[in-house]
Amino acid sequence: MNIELHHLRYFVAVAEDLHFRRAAERLHIAQPALSRAIKWLESEIGAVLLLRTTRNVALTEAGRIFLHETRLALTQIERAQTLAQSAAAGEAGRLSVAYMDFAINGPLPAILGAFRANHPGVTIDLDHMWTERQREAIVAGDIDIGFLIGPFTAPGIDSRTILSERFVAVLPEAHPLAAKRRINLAELSDQPFILGASAYWGPYRRLVDELCLGAGFTPRVVQEAHNSDGIFGLVAAGMGVSIYVEGARNFSLRGCTIRPFKGLDANIETTAVWRADNPSPVIANFVKILEVSA
């Protein structure tokens, strides 16, 4: 079939007005041209759609069915056009976002909330993912945006630091050092440590090891946990102490005490990363929200 959209719109106009002259005026075309278009359409379909007399125009049964289906088709086409325009403007589509513990317990919820408020037509797919896996996924193009422990540089990757946090000590409530307002990192040298598992918390563990070596000791890790809740739970149970970011204050840490370190200026960064060559307008809109948030 060679039926085009204007043929369908011509037919709908005539079917609604049941008058060729009025329909032609509404369509801003000559009446003879409209009549020829309808006759061609009927020939192409192989069915009479309109009964014509010198005084009346009426729909045939085939015409009534064709009108119903044509209206549905035109509505769907208009919807497709609207969605395509929205997608081109970054107002529709999907966005895959990976995150690690520091991000989801820090600035990420506010960033996601701001993006959703400004772009409600975009579906966000969230995936908890460790930093090193995120690095692989963003380079491979498996995710659109990653929130990981930074910094991270790689060819074709853009990034923005969205949070820089100091380290704090997380102690059991009854721990002797919990009575102090601030502690020296070296005071933890003989303590058993609870830390994130090396397989999943690699960048964090390396930073903690560097801090402790700078203070003259290697942390004696007695237990590892897969997530932040596990770390805090084990500390609350009195199994050891931990070093975490100051975002720990965002948790309800029953059984734990948080204490800042004296004279420790080291920070840990949470970084947003994305592929610079990704043409998605959805990502461009998300980056704008990131820039405001950062």
C-alpha positions in Angstrom: 0.0 0.0 0.0 1.1 3.6 -0.7 -1.3 5.2 1.7 0.3 8.3 3.4 -0.7 10.3 6.5 -2.3 13.1 4.5 -4.7 10.6 2.9 -5.8 9.4 6.3 -6.3 13.0 7.6 -8.3 13.8 4.5 -10.6 10.9 5.0 -11.1 11.7 8.7 -12.0 15.3 7.9 -14.7 14.2 5.3 -16.0 11.5 7.6 -16.4 13.9 10.5 -18.0 16.7 8.4 -19.9 14.4 6.0 -19.5 17.3 3.6 -16.7 17.6 1.0 -16.7 21.4 0.7 -16.5 22.0 4.5 -13.8 19.4 4.9 -11.8 21.0 2.0 -12.1 24.4 3.6 -10.9 23.0 7.0 -8.0 21.2 5.2 -7.1 24.3 3.1 -7.2 22.4 -0.1 -9.4 22.5 -3.2 -12.5 20.4 -3.1 -11.8 18.5 -6.4 -8.4 17.6 -5.1 -10.0 16.2 -1.9 -12.5 14.2 -3.9 -9.7 12.7 -6.0 -7.7 11.8 -2.9 -10.7 10.0 -1.3 -11.4 8.1 -4.5 -7.8 7.1 -4.7 -7.9 5.9 -1.1 -10.9 3.8 -1.7 -9.2 2.3 -4.7 -6.1 1.5 -2.8 -8.1 -0.1 0.1 -10.4 -1.9 -2.2 -13.6 -0.8 -0.5 -16.2 2.0 -0.7 -15.8 4.2 2.3 -18.3 7.0 1.6 -21.7 7.0 -0.1 -22.1 10.2 -2.1 -25.2 11.7 -3.5 -25.8 15.2 -4.8 -27.2 16.2 -1.4 -25.6 13.8 1.2 -22.4 12.0 2.2 -22.6 9.0 4.4 -20.2 6.4 5.8 -20.5 2.8 4.7 -19.9 0.0 7.2 -16.4 -0.3 5.8 -16.0 3.5 6.2 -17.1 3.4 9.9 -14.6 0.6 10.7 -11.9 2.4 8.7 -12.6 5.7 10.5 -12.3 4.0 13.9 -9.0 2.4 13.1 -7.7 5.5 11.4 -8.3 7.6 14.4 -6.4 5.1 16.6 -3.5 5.1 14.1 -3.3 8.8 14.0 -3.4 9.1 17.8 -0.6 6.5 18.0 1.4 8.4 15.4 1.0 11.7 17.3 2.0 9.9 20.5 5.1 8.5 18.8 5.9 12.0 17.6 5.5 13.5 21.0 7.6 10.8 22.6 10.3 11.1 20.0 10.5 14.9 20.6 10.6 14.3 24.4 13.4 11.8 23.9 15.4 14.2 21.7 15.1 16.8 24.4 16.1 14.3 27.1 12.7 14.3 28.7 11.9 10.7 28.0 13.9 7.4 28.0 15.9 5.4 30.5 19.0 6.2 32.6 21.1 3.4 34.2 22.8 4.6 37.4 25.2 2.5 39.5 26.2 3.5 43.0 28.2 2.4 46.0 27.4 2.8 49.7 29.0 6.2 50.2 26.9 7.7 47.4 23.5 6.2 48.4 24.0 7.3 52.0 25.3 10.7 50.9 24.3 13.0 48.1 22.8 10.6 45.6 19.2 10.5 46.9 19.0 14.3 46.6 20.5 14.3 43.1 18.0 11.7 42.0 15.2 13.6 43.5 16.2 16.8 41.8 16.5 15.0 38.4 13.1 13.2 38.8 11.4 16.5 39.7 12.8 18.2 36.5 12.5 15.2 34.2 9.6 13.0 35.4 9.4 11.2 32.0 12.8 9.5 32.4 12.9 6.0 34.0 15.9 5.6 36.3 17.4 2.1 36.7 19.4 1.8 39.9 22.1 -0.8 40.5 24.3 -1.2 43.6 27.8 -1.9 42.3 31.2 -1.8 43.8 33.7 0.8 42.6 36.0 -1.4 40.6 33.0 -3.1 38.9 31.6 0.4 38.1 34.9 1.4 36.5 34.7 -1.6 34.1 31.0 -1.1 33.4 31.3 2.6 32.6 34.2 2.0 30.2 32.3 -0.8 28.5 29.2 1.3 28.2 27.1 -1.1 30.4 25.9 1.8 32.6 25.2 5.5 31.9 26.3 7.1 35.2 28.4 5.7 38.0 28.9 7.0 41.5 32.1 5.5 42.8 35.1 6.2 45.0 37.3 8.5 43.1 39.2 9.9 41.4 38.9 7.9 38.2 40.4 8.8 34.9 40.2 6.8 31.7 40.1 7.7 28.0 36.7 9.0 26.9 35.4 9.3 30.5 34.2 12.5 32.1 33.8 12.8 35.9 32.8 15.2 38.6 33.6 15.1 42.3 30.3 15.4 44.1 31.4 14.9 47.7 34.7 15.0 49.6 34.6 13.6 53.1 36.9 13.2 56.1 37.5 9.9 57.8 36.1 9.2 61.2 36.5 6.4 63.8 33.5 4.2 64.5 33.7 2.7 68.0 31.5 0.5 70.2 29.6 2.7 72.6 31.4 1.2 75.6 34.9 1.6 74.1 37.4 3.6 76.3 38.2 5.9 73.4 34.5 6.8 73.0 34.9 9.1 76.0 37.2 11.4 74.0 35.9 14.2 71.7 38.6 13.5 69.2 41.2 10.7 68.9 44.6 10.2 67.2 44.6 7.6 64.5 47.6 6.0 66.2 45.4 5.2 69.2 43.8 2.5 67.1 47.0 0.7 66.4 46.4 -2.2 68.8 42.6 -2.5 68.1 40.9 -5.2 66.1 39.4 -3.8 62.9 36.1 -4.3 61.1 36.4 -3.2 57.4 34.6 -3.6 54.1 35.6 -6.8 52.3 38.7 -6.4 50.1 37.0 -8.0 47.1 34.3 -5.3 47.1 35.8 -2.3 48.9 39.2 -2.3 47.3 39.7 1.5 46.8 38.4 2.2 50.3 40.6 -0.5 51.9 43.7 0.8 50.1 43.0 4.3 51.4 42.5 3.0 55.0 45.8 1.0 54.7 47.6 4.1 53.6 46.2 6.2 56.5 47.2 3.6 59.1 50.7 3.0 57.6 51.2 6.8 57.8 50.3 6.6 61.5 52.9 3.8 62.0 50.8 0.6 61.9 48.9 -1.9 59.8 45.3 -2.5 60.7 44.6 -5.9 62.2 41.4 -6.9 60.4 39.4 -9.5 62.4 36.2 -9.4 60.4 35.1 -8.1 57.0 31.6 -7.1 55.9 30.0 -6.7 52.5 28.1 -3.5 53.2 28.0 -0.5 55.6 25.2 -2.0 57.8 27.4 -5.0 58.3 30.4 -2.9 59.4 28.3 -0.9 61.9 26.5 -4.0 63.2 29.8 -5.8 63.9 31.2 -2.7 65.6 28.1 -2.3 67.7 28.5 -5.9 68.8 31.9 -5.0 70.2 33.9 -7.1 67.7 36.2 -4.2 66.7 36.5 -0.7 65.5 36.3 0.8 62.1 37.4 3.7 59.9 34.6 5.1 57.8 33.6 8.4 56.1 31.9 11.1 58.1 28.7 10.2 56.2 28.3 7.6 58.9 26.5 10.3 60.8 23.6 9.9 58.4 23.0 6.4 59.8 21.1 5.5 63.0 24.0 3.8 64.6 22.7 2.2 67.7 25.6 0.8 69.8 28.2 2.8 67.9 30.0 6.1 68.6 31.6 8.3 65.9 34.7 10.3 66.7 36.7 12.6 64.4 40.4 12.2 64.1 42.9 14.9 65.3 45.2 16.3 62.7 44.1 14.0 59.9 43.5 16.0 56.8 43.0 13.1 54.3 39.7 13.0 52.4 37.9 10.4 50.3 36.0 11.5 47.2 32.7 10.3 45.8 32.8 10.8 42.0 30.2 10.7 39.3 31.5 9.3 36.0 30.0 8.9 32.5 31.2 8.4 28.9 32.0 11.7 27.2 31.0 10.2 23.8 27.5 9.1 24.8 25.2 11.4 22.8 22.2 10.8 25.0 20.4 14.0 25.9 19.1 12.3 29.1 22.7 12.0 30.3 23.3 15.6 29.4 20.3 16.7 31.5 21.5 14.5 34.4 25.0 16.1 34.2 23.4 19.5 34.5 21.8 18.4 37.7 25.1 17.1 38.9 26.8 20.4 38.3 24.2 22.2 40.4 24.5 19.6 43.1 28.3 19.6 43.2 
